[in-house]
Amino acid sequence: MAPSSYDDKVTATIMEYLPYIFLGIAGILSFALFILLLKFFKTWLRAWLANAKVSWASLIGMWLRKVPYSGITDSRVTAVKAGLEFTTDQLEAHFLAGGDVTNVVLACIAANKAEINLTYDRACAIDLATKDTGKTVLEAVRTSINPKVIDCPNPATGVTKITAVAKDGIGVNVRARVTVRTNLARFVGGATEETIIARVGEGIVTSVGSASSYKAVLENPDNISKLVLGKGVDSSTAFEILSIDIADVDVADNVGARLQTEQAEADKQVAQAKAEMRRAAAVASEQEMAARTQEMRAKVVEAEAEVPLAIATAFRAGNLGIMDYIKYQNVRADTQMRQSIAEDDHEENDTL
């Protein structure tokens, strides 16, 4: 009976202190909840006072998802104060996608004040598209409101003017300034400023090249602007061209004359090369003829060497007498004498 009595006493003791245990646990939970509510109270109060209410569940959920709830709330407050209504879920979703919530909200506010049709979803798309370009959706909206000027060509490339050649061969240097504004409807997937500069430069070259004389270009530089604008160079780009102004036009050089001079020099070198080929062929032919002459002389010497053998054969055969041989020697000696006299007379004439 003793053990049973002891157990009853322990149970009675536990039951006596059980309310205090529950009370302690409730106190700890209440204190933790108070600390948690105190953490979000300032943010919640700021939103409530701005009439941009944010629920406690949303604040706690953003905290658990490691989303900057204070920044999201401030962006919502800014939007509500500007007359726009964005939920915390929309702002949080764009942040989790890697976007800049503050720039998106400010861009939507700027577009709304300027009466530009820009939805929140398109603003988010533009912001994500410009994430790695160094530009922001806010800059795109500002450019749409306040147009900016693009130099053509871009001075950052080290080229300050575009050189084009008229039909008369005279080169003309042209520098243009293009006024553009952002086309938000084509900003995502549209071509950038580099495309605008390239197309305008191509149009300038085409316009100058179609002019009959460089004087016509200098007299009416606005013809360049009209032609380039007529080509629709801003199609499929993120910008809309408002105007193309020719800032500077001057004469470069006589490209046609320089090209003709270079062509004449090239033709002269070709002619010299062909003449050298003909001279080399003539020299080779002369050397060939000299070689053939020597060959013929060798044949003559060879034939002359056979004469004594033929005479000896004739003596043995009895076909040649001694008197015939003496006459042959006399004729030969007479011929050599005549040749010697003729050579001496020729040398005297040359000396005179």
C-alpha positions as CSV (number, residue, x, y, z in Angstrom):
1,M,0.0,0.0,0.0
2,A,3.0,2.3,0.5
3,P,4.1,2.5,-3.2
4,S,0.6,3.3,-4.2
5,S,0.3,6.0,-1.7
6,Y,3.6,7.5,-2.9
7,D,2.4,7.6,-6.5
8,D,-0.7,9.3,-5.5
9,K,1.3,11.9,-3.8
10,V,3.5,12.5,-6.9
11,T,0.5,12.7,-9.1
12,A,-1.2,15.1,-6.8
13,T,1.9,17.3,-6.7
14,I,2.2,17.4,-10.5
15,M,-1.5,18.2,-10.8
16,E,-1.0,21.0,-8.3
17,Y,1.9,22.6,-10.3
18,L,0.5,21.8,-13.8
19,P,-1.3,25.2,-14.1
20,Y,1.9,27.0,-13.3
21,I,3.8,25.0,-16.0
22,F,1.2,25.9,-18.6
23,L,1.3,29.4,-17.5
24,G,5.1,29.6,-17.8
25,I,5.0,28.1,-21.3
26,A,2.2,30.5,-22.3
27,G,4.3,33.4,-20.9
28,I,7.4,32.3,-22.9
29,L,5.3,32.0,-26.1
30,S,3.6,35.3,-25.4
31,F,7.0,37.0,-24.9
32,A,8.3,35.5,-28.1
33,L,5.2,36.6,-30.0
34,F,5.6,40.1,-28.5
35,I,9.2,40.3,-29.6
36,L,8.2,39.1,-33.1
37,L,5.4,41.6,-33.3
38,L,7.7,44.3,-32.0
39,K,10.1,43.5,-34.9
40,F,7.4,44.1,-37.5
41,F,5.4,46.7,-35.6
42,K,7.2,49.7,-37.0
43,T,6.9,48.6,-40.6
44,W,3.3,47.6,-40.1
45,L,2.5,51.0,-38.5
46,R,4.3,52.9,-41.3
47,A,2.2,51.1,-43.9
48,W,-1.1,51.5,-41.9
49,L,-0.5,55.2,-41.4
50,A,0.1,55.6,-45.2
51,N,-3.1,53.7,-45.9
52,A,-1.1,51.0,-47.6
53,K,-1.9,48.3,-45.2
54,V,0.2,45.1,-45.0
55,S,-0.9,42.1,-43.1
56,W,1.1,40.6,-40.3
57,A,1.1,37.3,-42.1
58,S,2.6,38.9,-45.2
59,L,5.4,40.5,-43.1
60,I,6.2,37.3,-41.3
61,G,6.1,35.3,-44.6
62,M,8.5,37.8,-46.3
63,W,10.8,37.5,-43.3
64,L,10.8,33.7,-43.5
65,R,11.5,33.8,-47.2
66,K,14.4,36.2,-46.6
67,V,12.7,39.0,-48.6
68,P,13.5,42.6,-47.4
69,Y,10.0,43.2,-46.0
70,S,10.8,46.8,-45.0
71,G,11.9,47.7,-48.6
72,I,8.9,46.0,-50.1
73,T,6.6,47.8,-47.7
74,D,8.2,51.1,-48.5
75,S,7.8,50.5,-52.2
76,R,4.1,49.8,-51.7
77,V,3.7,52.9,-49.6
78,T,5.4,55.0,-52.4
79,A,3.1,53.5,-55.0
80,V,0.0,54.0,-53.0
81,K,0.9,57.6,-52.3
82,A,1.3,58.1,-56.0
83,G,-2.1,56.7,-56.7
84,L,-1.0,53.2,-57.8
85,E,-2.0,50.0,-56.2
86,F,0.5,47.2,-56.1
87,T,0.2,44.2,-53.8
88,T,3.0,42.9,-51.7
89,D,2.8,39.6,-53.5
90,Q,3.5,41.4,-56.9
91,L,6.4,43.3,-55.4
92,E,7.8,40.2,-53.7
93,A,7.5,38.1,-56.8
94,H,9.5,40.6,-58.8
95,F,12.2,40.7,-56.1
96,L,12.5,36.9,-56.0
97,A,12.9,37.0,-59.8
98,G,16.0,39.1,-59.4
99,G,14.5,42.5,-60.3
100,D,14.8,45.9,-58.7
101,V,11.5,46.7,-57.0
102,T,12.3,50.3,-56.2
103,N,13.2,51.2,-59.8
104,V,10.0,49.4,-61.1
105,V,7.8,51.4,-58.8
106,L,9.5,54.7,-59.5
107,A,9.3,54.0,-63.3
108,C,5.6,53.2,-63.1
109,I,5.0,56.4,-61.1
110,A,6.9,58.5,-63.6
111,A,5.1,56.9,-66.5
112,N,1.7,57.5,-64.8
113,K,2.5,61.1,-64.2
114,A,3.6,61.6,-67.8
115,E,0.5,59.8,-69.0
116,I,2.5,57.0,-70.6
117,N,0.9,53.6,-70.9
118,L,3.2,51.4,-68.9
119,T,1.8,48.4,-67.0
120,Y,3.4,46.9,-64.0
121,D,4.1,43.6,-65.8
122,R,5.8,45.4,-68.7
123,A,7.9,47.5,-66.3
124,C,9.0,44.3,-64.6
125,A,9.9,42.7,-68.0
126,I,11.9,45.8,-69.0
127,D,13.7,45.8,-65.6
128,L,14.7,42.1,-66.0
129,A,15.8,42.7,-69.6
130,T,18.1,45.5,-68.7
131,K,19.5,43.8,-65.6
132,D,22.9,43.0,-67.1
133,T,23.2,46.1,-69.4
134,G,24.0,48.7,-66.8
135,K,20.7,50.5,-67.5
136,T,17.4,50.5,-65.6
137,V,13.7,50.7,-66.4
138,L,13.6,54.1,-64.7
139,E,16.2,55.4,-67.2
140,A,14.1,54.0,-70.0
141,V,11.0,55.8,-68.8
142,R,12.9,59.0,-68.3
143,T,14.3,58.8,-71.8
144,S,10.8,58.3,-73.0
145,I,9.7,61.5,-71.2
146,N,12.9,63.5,-71.9
147,P,14.4,62.5,-75.3
148,K,18.2,62.2,-75.4
149,V,20.7,62.9,-78.1
150,I,23.0,60.3,-79.7
151,D,26.2,61.3,-81.5
152,C,26.7,59.6,-84.9
153,P,29.4,58.3,-85.0
154,N,30.0,57.5,-81.4
155,P,33.0,59.5,-80.2
156,A,33.8,56.7,-77.8
157,T,35.0,54.6,-80.7
158,G,37.7,57.2,-81.6
159,V,35.9,58.2,-84.8
160,T,34.4,61.7,-84.9
161,K,33.0,61.9,-88.4
162,I,31.7,59.7,-91.2
163,T,33.5,59.9,-94.5
164,A,31.4,59.4,-97.7
165,V,32.2,60.1,-101.3
166,A,29.9,61.9,-103.8
167,K,29.6,60.9,-107.5
168,D,32.3,63.5,-108.5
169,G,34.9,61.6,-106.3
170,I,35.1,64.3,-103.6
171,G,35.0,63.0,-100.0
172,V,32.7,64.6,-97.4
173,N,33.0,64.3,-93.6
174,V,29.7,64.3,-91.8
175,R,28.8,64.3,-88.1
176,A,25.1,63.9,-87.1
177,R,23.2,64.2,-83.8
178,V,20.2,61.9,-83.5
179,T,17.4,62.8,-81.0
180,V,15.6,59.7,-79.8
181,R,13.2,58.7,-77.1
182,T,12.5,55.2,-75.7
183,N,9.8,53.1,-77.3
184,L,8.6,51.2,-74.3
185,A,6.4,48.9,-76.4
186,R,9.5,47.6,-78.2
187,F,12.1,48.0,-75.5
188,V,12.1,44.3,-74.7
189,G,13.8,42.6,-77.6
190,G,14.4,45.8,-79.5
191,A,17.7,46.8,-81.0
192,T,20.0,49.1,-79.0
193,E,21.7,52.5,-79.6
194,E,24.5,50.8,-81.5
195,T,22.0,49.7,-84.2
196,I,20.6,53.3,-84.5
197,I,24.2,54.6,-84.9
198,A,25.0,52.0,-87.6
199,R,21.8,52.6,-89.5
200,V,22.2,56.3,-89.5
201,G,25.8,56.1,-90.6
202,E,24.7,53.8,-93.5
203,G,22.0,56.3,-94.5
204,I,24.6,59.2,-94.5
205,V,26.9,57.2,-96.8
206,T,24.0,56.4,-99.1
207,S,22.8,60.0,-99.2
208,V,26.2,61.5,-99.9
209,G,27.0,58.7,-102.5
210,S,23.8,59.5,-104.4
211,A,24.6,63.2,-104.7
212,S,26.0,64.3,-108.0
213,S,28.5,66.6,-106.4
214,Y,30.0,67.4,-103.0
215,K,28.7,71.0,-103.5
216,A,25.1,69.7,-103.4
217,V,25.8,68.1,-100.1
218,L,27.3,71.2,-98.6
219,E,24.5,73.4,-100.0
220,N,21.6,71.2,-98.7
221,P,22.8,69.0,-95.8
222,D,19.1,68.6,-94.8
223,N,18.7,66.2,-97.7
224,I,20.8,63.7,-95.7
225,S,18.3,64.0,-92.8
226,K,15.3,63.6,-95.0
227,L,16.7,60.5,-96.8
228,V,17.8,58.8,-93.5
229,L,14.4,59.5,-91.8
230,G,12.6,58.2,-94.9
231,K,14.5,54.9,-94.6
232,G,12.8,54.1,-91.2
233,V,16.0,53.4,-89.4
234,D,14.3,53.1,-86.1
235,S,12.2,50.1,-87.0
236,S,12.5,47.1,-84.7
237,T,14.6,49.2,-82.3
238,A,13.9,50.2,-78.7
239,F,13.9,53.9,-79.7
240,E,11.8,56.3,-81.8
241,I,13.8,58.8,-83.8
242,L,12.5,62.3,-83.4
243,S,15.0,64.1,-85.6
244,I,18.4,63.8,-87.3
245,D,20.4,67.0,-87.3
246,I,23.6,67.4,-89.3
247,A,26.0,69.0,-86.9
248,D,29.0,69.4,-89.2
249,V,29.9,68.9,-92.8
250,D,33.2,69.6,-94.5
251,V,35.3,68.4,-97.5
252,A,37.6,65.5,-96.9
253,D,39.8,65.0,-100.0
254,N,39.6,64.2,-103.7
255,V,39.1,60.5,-103.3
256,G,38.4,59.9,-107.0
257,A,41.6,61.6,-108.1
258,R,43.6,59.7,-105.4
259,L,42.2,56.4,-106.6
260,Q,42.9,57.3,-110.2
261,T,46.5,58.2,-109.3
262,E,46.9,54.9,-107.4
263,Q,45.4,53.0,-110.3
264,A,47.7,54.8,-112.8
265,E,50.7,53.9,-110.6
266,A,49.5,50.3,-110.4
267,D,49.1,50.2,-114.2
268,K,52.6,51.6,-114.6
269,Q,54.1,48.9,-112.4
270,V,52.2,46.3,-114.4
271,A,53.6,47.7,-117.7
272,Q,57.1,47.8,-116.3
273,A,56.7,44.2,-115.2
274,K,55.6,43.2,-118.6
275,A,58.4,45.1,-120.3
276,E,60.9,43.4,-118.0
277,M,59.4,40.1,-119.0
278,R,59.8,41.0,-122.7
279,R,63.4,42.1,-122.1
280,A,64.3,39.0,-120.2
281,A,62.8,36.9,-123.1
282,A,64.8,38.9,-125.6
283,V,68.0,38.4,-123.6
284,A,67.2,34.7,-123.3
285,S,66.6,34.5,-127.1
286,E,69.9,36.4,-127.7
287,Q,71.8,34.0,-125.5
288,E,70.1,31.1,-127.3
289,M,71.2,32.5,-130.7
290,A,74.7,33.0,-129.4
291,A,74.8,29.4,-128.2
292,R,73.6,28.2,-131.6
293,T,76.2,30.4,-133.4
294,Q,78.9,28.8,-131.3
295,E,77.4,25.4,-132.1
296,M,77.5,26.1,-135.8
297,R,81.2,27.4,-135.5
298,A,82.0,24.2,-133.8
299,K,80.5,22.3,-136.7
300,V,82.5,24.4,-139.2
301,V,85.8,23.7,-137.2
302,E,84.9,20.1,-137.1
303,A,84.3,20.1,-140.9
304,E,87.6,22.0,-141.5
305,A,89.4,19.4,-139.4
306,E,88.2,16.8,-141.9
307,V,89.7,18.6,-144.9
308,P,93.3,17.4,-144.2
309,L,92.1,13.9,-143.7
310,A,90.2,14.1,-147.0
311,I,93.4,15.4,-148.8
312,A,95.4,12.6,-147.3
313,T,92.9,10.1,-148.4
314,A,92.9,11.6,-151.9
315,F,96.8,11.4,-152.0
316,R,96.7,7.7,-151.1
317,A,94.0,7.0,-153.6
318,G,95.8,8.9,-156.4
319,N,93.0,11.3,-156.9
320,L,95.1,14.4,-155.9
321,G,98.5,15.3,-157.3
322,I,101.2,17.3,-155.7
323,M,100.6,20.3,-158.0
324,D,97.0,20.3,-157.0
325,Y,97.9,20.5,-153.4
326,I,100.4,23.4,-154.0
327,K,97.6,25.3,-155.8
328,Y,95.3,24.6,-152.9
329,Q,97.9,26.0,-150.4
330,N,98.5,29.1,-152.7
331,V,94.8,29.8,-152.8
332,R,94.5,29.4,-149.1
333,A,97.4,31.7,-148.4
334,D,96.0,34.3,-150.8
335,T,92.6,34.2,-149.0
336,Q,94.2,34.7,-145.6
337,M,96.2,37.6,-147.0
338,R,93.1,39.3,-148.4
339,Q,91.3,38.8,-145.1
340,S,94.2,40.3,-143.2
341,I,94.3,43.4,-145.5
342,A,90.5,43.8,-145.2
343,E,90.7,43.7,-141.3
344,D,93.5,46.3,-141.3
345,D,91.5,48.7,-143.6
346,H,88.5,48.3,-141.3
347,E,90.6,49.2,-138.2
348,E,91.9,52.3,-139.9
349,N,88.5,53.5,-140.9
350,D,87.3,53.0,-137.3
351,T,90.3,55.1,-136.1
352,L,89.5,57.9,-138.5
